[in-house]
Structures are given as structure tokens and as C-alpha cells.
Amino acid sequence: MMFLAGCINNDEPTADGNKVNIGDELPIFTVTSNEGIEYNNELLKGHIGVILFFYTPCSDCKQALPIVNEVFEQYKTNQQVRWICIGRSESIIDVASYWDSNHFTMPYSAQSDRSIYNLFANSGIPRIYITNPQGVVVALYDDSSPLDKQEFENTLFSIYSSYFTF
């Protein structure tokens, strides 16, 4: 997980490829999930948001996606946490096939280009943003180190516990 000092609210990427950092509000975006739900800033407001950018051929994504799916399973009935996985430059057929073959249950949105991704970063996947109910990024994971399940669980639980009770 990255902890960054300062608040960068511009479109200029930092050296690590981020355009959106901890302390920043989410950029305005809209994607439609495989379940037909339109995910956008308004849907995430009032909830903890987990946004994961991925590319299925990516080896780091192949390591991170099963971990995120395991944690998703713990929260999937919790209406206070909203999850969306956004495929970068992938067809819906490829993502659906990958999801099926790996038995993932997380909602996803396959994007045929990088336009949504480019609102958040210019390089590096997987990339996970966790937001508070105000739509501000409070945790960020990227490809700088492998995703650790226990750390991810603890971070999400800590953020959740700051705003809600189980």
C-alpha cells in the first residue's frame, strides 16, 4: 500500500504513474458492470468504494485478482461497501471468460480502451483505490509490490470501521 504525503488534485501523473493519489477525490467517471449496474461517483458516495483496475494477461493482476475476490466474498452482502473491477483495454468476452474460468464473483466492467483508466493513472496495474463515503481516496495499492491479503483485509476493515459498524 502506498502512503503519499500531500494532496495532488491535477491531471499530471506523479513519478509512480498516479494521477489520483491518497487524499484526492475520485475523478468523475461512469462504467457499467457485467450486472448492468452503472457505477459512478454518486453510486459510491456514502459507501466505502473499492475500485480495481486490471488487465487479465498481466501477471501481477493474476496474483492480485484472487486475493481481492476472496476479500470481496467477505463483504459482498455488505451494502456499505461497493466494488467494481475495471478491465483496461479488454473485451467483455475476454474478461467474462477469465472471470468464469477463475470463478470470480466480483462485479466488473470491461473497457475496450484506456479512457477510464487514464482518469486515474497513466501506467501500472493492478491498481486498487479504496475511497471513504465522501469519495476521497484513503488507500491505494499499485504494482510496486505484490498484494498482501492480510494487509488488504486489515486496511479495508480499518477504513470500514472508521465509518460503519458490522
Phi, psi and omega in degrees: 000146181256136170242117184245136177278145176088170181235118180251114182241052177225179182268005180276124179290150174275178182301334181271007177092357182282139165254333178244127183235173175302132182097347180270148170286152176297145172291158178289123181212160175213129173223155177250130183279170176298343178268001179084009179271133178273113178266130178204181183302319182294322179295326182278334181300138181086000181226164167281130179250137174237115181242122181241124173261136184212169173216116191302327177288348183289128182294323178294324177292321178298330176282319187281321186303315178297325178294312180297320179297321177299316179291321176305317181303327179288333186248357192298335177266358180275112184287352180272353179240125180246132185240140170211131176254128186243116179282132182264118177056052180222151178278154178297328179295315180295316181292316179300318179297316179296316179299313181298314183292337179257001179059036177283146180243358180292145174290145180221161174225113177279127179246128184284350180222192183253013188298317178290312178306317183294345173288333185259323186200169175245351177199157173094121172216155357292162181216121183239126176248131172246128183244155175273176181297346177271000180082022180257135179291124180245349174208148182215127175243141178222196185273013182288338175204155180300145179290127178261120185302312183298318179295316179298314178301312182297318179297312181297317180297318180297315179295313180303313183295338178289339185240331187223167173242152178284000000 
